[in-house]
């Protein structure tokens, strides 16, 4: 059996690469003989990193050929359908579903976070295409509610959870090597994962003041390295000399998960920093710039704060809330891991049905 996977892969975004790593691992654990082809922005790199076959997401012909040759087309996970910044991304992924329908390849929607989607045209097109899926799973209840409100009733969207919750962190020896290279003390540093965002300068300044007052070791971790390293270095330049470390280059998702596991606390705008912290049991709090951050924090029990409240100096209260939330997060973590596992169980059942 051949599966084709599509998402925001090959762009160097740790969250999406972690999704892909977790998907490949989860599928192979249940279907060890399956062939996996990934549509990627950098096919050669994706093939080497994940041990899969890969095709170019930029080539319509390669997309068409890969989807036509597949026994099952799996789109997701991640937040592929939103129009906050542009409609082009949603149109791109909708086109893939049209291809799958045209060549009669069964397809599934895998643990996606849907929205924000303001365009009524895109909502209608999404529902028309999702209604032809063999299975629709979403990573949060809000996405399921939105899909139903927009008119998707068959198949009924199933709420599961992000597959990164099942990813294994790097071995302790590798984490020790990275910490030694960064000159960071194990279990005694705060990991901060920020991203550039319009009108967030006041929040960044408040975080700088908070970190300087703490006088503790800090790891400023870029998640999408090329995009996030500038803000990480900006924050570093405002802290006491030597207090904060910024990696010289990107890490693999399992390595970042290992650094999150070794951290004392995590403060993050990046969604998958919060997901990884939940998965490994590290105290964490979210900085909300997008509904997806709020949705996961509310589901995981991790406290979250809007950036304008951070600007007013609420970071200390936010982290104190995170420490008190630990028992609640642990209970939620077990539930989320069960739900993430459910997604792969459903894929396994569907593949068995297709193979008959």
N, C-alpha and C positions, 0 to 999 in steps of 0.2 A: 504494500500500500504506500502511496506517495501523498504527503501532506505539503501544502504550500502555505507559508506564514507571511502575513503582511502587517506592518506597523511602521512606526517612526524609527526604522532600524538603519544603522550605518552612519548616523550623524554625530556620534560621540556623546550622546546624552546618556548619562549613567542610569537614569531611571528607566529609559526605554531599553537600553542594553541589558539591564537587570531583568526586565520583563521577558526579553527574548531568551536569556540564559535559563530563567525559571521555566519557561514554556518548553524549551528543548529538553531540559532535564525531566520535567513532569511527563511529557509525552513518551520519552524513551523508557522511563521506569515502567510504564504500562504497556507500551508497544515497542519492544526492543528491535524488531525487524523493520520498522517503518523507515521510509526514506523521507527526509525533511529538506525542503527547498525554501529559502528565505528571500523575499524581495527586499533588496537593500540598496542604499545610496552608494555603498562601497562593497560590492559583492565579494571581491577577493579577501578583503579584511574580515568580513563577516564569516565567510567560509572557514578561514584559518582560526579565528577566535572561538567560534562555536562548534566547529567540527561538523558543518552541514554543507549542503550544496546551496548555491546562491545565484540569483539573477538580478539584473539591474532594474531598479524601480523607475529609472528614467527612460527606459526603452519600452514603448507600448508593445512592440513585437515580443520582447522577452516576457513581459507581463502576460500577454495573451497566450503565448506558448506554454508558460509555466502553469497558468491556471487551467488551460485546456487539458494538460497532461496529468493534472492532479485528480486523485480520488476524493479529496476533500480540501477546500480552501478555507483557511482559518484567518479571520481578520481581527487583529487586536493582539494584546490589550492596549491600554493607554487611553488617552483622550483624543481620539482621531476626529470626532465630529464636533467642531465648535467654530463659531464665526466671530469671536471677540476681536481678533487681529486681522483676519482675512477669511473670505469664503473659499479660497482656492484649495485649502487642505481638505475641507469637507467634500468639495467637488471631486478632488483626486480620488478619495477613498470610495465615494459613491460610484465613480466610474469603474472601479475594480469590481464592485458588486454587479454592475451591469454586464461586465465581461463574463463573470461567473454565470450569470443567468443566461447569457447569450450562448455560451458553449456548454451549458447544462452541467456544470460542475457543482455538486452540493457545497454549500458554504455555511459557516457558523460565525456568529459575532461573539468574540471571546473577551469576557471580563472588561468591557469597555466602560469608561466614564463618558457619558453623553452630555454635551452642552458646555457652556451656554450656547444656545442656537436661537438667534432672534429672527432669522429669515423664515417666513412662512413657507416659501418655496422649498427651502432646504429641509424643513421639517417634514413636509409632505413627501418629498423625494426619499428621505431617509425611511419613513414608515413604509412606503411602497416597496422599497428594496428589503428592508428588514423582515417584512411579512413573507418574503420568499425564502428566508433562512430556515435551515433545519433546526437551528438552536440559537437562541439569543440569551447571552449571559452578560450582566452588567456588574460593575464593582461596587456600586452603592445604591441604596434605596431611592435616592433622589433621581437617579438616571432612569430607574424603572418607572417611577411615578410620571416623569416627563414623557417617556415613550408611550405610556398608556393614555396620558392626557392628549397627546398628539394623534392618537388613533391606532396604536399598535396593540392588538388583542390576541392575535394568532400568528406566530407563536407568542405565548405570554413570556415577557422578559423575566428571567430568573436572576435573583440577586445572589451573587457569590462574593468573591473578594479578589484583590490584586494578587497575582501569582508570585510576586516578589516576597510575599510573606513566607513562602516555602523555600526561598533561596538559602543555601548554606554559606556562612561566612568563610573567609580564608582561614587556613590552619593557624593556630597560635604562633608557631614559629615564624611564619610569614608576617604576621601582624607585629611581632617583636622586631623583626628586621626593619619594617617601615617606620615604626616609632623611634628606633635607634637612629635611623637616617634623618628623621625630622627633629631629633633631640627633644622628644616628648616623653613625660613620665607615664607609664601604663596606669590606667584607671584614675588619673588625677588631672584630666584636662577637659575643657569644654569644647565640643565640636559645634561650629557654627556654619550653616550652609545657606548662603544668601544668593540672590540673583538680582540682576539689574532690573529696575522697575520704575516707570515714570512717577514722579512726585513722591518718591520714597526717601529722598535725601534726609528729611527730618528724622525718619525712623532710623536710618543708618547712624546719624549723629547720636541719637539716644542710646543705641546699642554700643557705640564706641565709649560713651560715658559710663555705661553700666559695666563693660568689660574692664575699663581702667580702674573703676572702684573695686572690682573683685580682686584684682591683682593675682590672677591665676593663669596657668598655661592655657593657650587657646589654639585650636586647629581650625583655620579658616579653609574649608574644603569646597573647592569648585566642583559642582556636579556635572554641568556641561562645561568642560574645562575652558574652551576657547571663549565662551560667553561669560562665564562666572569669574574667571581669574582676575579681571580688572577690578571688580568690586571687592574681591577678597584682598587684593594688594592695596586698594584704597583704604580699607578698614585697617589693615596691618600698619600702614604708614601713620595712622592716627593713634596707635596704641604705644605703650611703653616699649622702648627698644628691646627686642628679643622675646617679648611676651607672647607673640603670635607667630605661628608657622603657616606657610602656604606651600603646598607641594609644588615641586618643580615641573611636574607633568601629570597627566591623567593616570588614574588607577583603574583596574578592572572592577566590575560591580562587586564581586565577592571580597575583594580587598577593601573597598569602601565599607562594606558591611562589617568586615572585621574591625576596622577603625572605629566604627560606630559602636560595636559591641564593647570595645576596650575603653570607650569614653565614659566619663562620669555622668555627663549630661549633654543633651543635644538641643540646640535652638535652630529652627530651620524654616525657611520659606519653601525650600524644595520639597515637594510632596514625597518623593521616594526616600528622602532622608528620614522622614517621619515614619514611613512604612517599615523601613529597615530597623529603626529604633524599636518600634513595636514588636517586630519579629524576634529580636534578640533580647528584649527586656531592658533596654536602656531608657532611663528617664528622659522625656522629651516634651517640647512644647512647640506649637506651630505659630508662624507669623503669616497671617492670611492676606494674600493678594489675589486669590482666585477661589471661586466656590468649591473647587475640588479639594483644597486644603481644609476648608471648613468641614466638608462632607466626611473626609477621612478622620479628622480629629474628633468629631462628634461620634463617629462610629467606634473609634478605638478608645475613647475616654481620655485622650490626650488634650490638655487645655490648649486653646488657640486664641489669638488676639489680633484684631485688625491693626494695620500699620499706623493709622492715625492715633490709636491709643498707645502704641509703642512710642510714638513721637512725644506723647505727653509724659513719658517716664514710667510706663507700666511693666517694664521687662522683669524687674525684680519680683513683683507680685505674680507674674506669669510663671516664672520658674519655681516659685514657692508652691504654686498650685500644682505644678507638674510633679513635685516631690510627694505631695499629699495624694496624688491620683494613682500612685503605683499599684495598689491592690486592685483598683477598678480596671486599670489598663491590662493587668495580668489576666483577669477574667475575660475581658474582651478579646485579648490576644488569642486565647485558646479557641474562642468561637470563630474568629476570623480565619485562623489556620484551617479549621474544619471546613469553612465555606470555600476557601481557596482550593482545598483538596477536592471539593465537590465538582469544581469546574472540570478537572481532569477526569474524574469518574464519568461525567457526562460525555466527554469527548471519547473516552474508551468505549462506552456503550454505543455511541453513534458509529464509531469506526467498525465495531463488530457487526452492527446492523448493515452497514454499507457493504462489508466484505461478504455477506451471505448471498 
